[in-house]
Amino acid sequence: MSDSSTAVVPVKNDKRSEDIIAHKFDNCLADLIVNAGIGFGVGVVASVILFRRRGWPVALSTGFGAGVAYSNCNYSLNPYVVPGTKVLPKTRVV
């Protein structure tokens, strides 16, 4: 029997760039809703238990949650701002 070698067939990437950005944006929006909701819940609990039902803990913790979501979205959409990463240029093979 002879050796039958299989040819490597390149896989076509069917994802368009706008689909990738839309997916990242959807993840950012979902992260914003989750983090702001968690912050809101923590703020309500802190307001009732610690601060005699004042409104500022709710606003502050909701803002913290939205800020964390913004930071995560910024890292997702712009990977160059992540501390400790170095982006190297492509090297040409001649």
N, C-alpha and C positions, 0 to 999 in steps of 0.2 A: 504494500500500500504506500501511496505517496503522501507526503506531508501536505495537508491542506491548510493554508494560512488564511486567516480572515482579514479582510481589508478594514482599515479604520475609516469609518465614515463620519465626517464632521457633523455635529448636531446643529441644526439651525435654531437660533434663538428667536422664538416667536414673540417675545415680550417687547413691546414698544416702549420708548422712553416715557411717554406720557402716562402709560399704564403703571410704570414703576413709581413715578412721582405721585400719581393718584393713590396708589397703595400706601406709600409713605405718609401722604397727607391724611388718609383715612385712619391710619394708626395714630397719627398725632392727635386727631380729633377725639378718637376713642380714649387715648391716654389723658387728654384734657378733661373729659367728662368723668373718668374714674378718679383722677387725682383731685380734682376740684370737689367731687362728691365726698371723697374720704376726708378732705380738709374741712368741708362743711360739717360733716358728722362729728369730727373731733372738736370743732369749734362750738357746736351746740352742746356737746357733753361738757366741755370746759366752761362754757358760759353758765350752764345750769349748776354745775357742781362747785366751781371755784370762784366765779366772778359775779355772783348774784344777778344773773340773767341780763347781763349787759350785751350790747350788740357787737362790740369791737372784736371779741375773740372769734366770732363766726366769720367776720370779714377778713380778719388777719389770716386765719388758717385756710380759708378758701383761696386767698391770694397766694399763700405759700404753695398750695397744691397746684394752682394754675402756673406759678413760676417754675415748679419742678417739671410740669408738663411742657412748658415752653423750652426749658433747657434740654430735655430729652428730644424734643422735635428738632431743635437746632443741631444737636449732635447727629440726628438721623439724616437731616437734609444736607448738612455741611460737615463731612467727616474730617475736614482739615482743622477744625477747632478743638478736637479732642486732645487734651494734654498728653504728652508722651508719645504721640505718633509723628512719624516723619514720612512724608510723601516723596518718593524718589521718582525722577523722570524716567520714562521708558528709554531703554537702551536699544539702539539700532544694531541689528546684526548685518554686517556687510559681507 
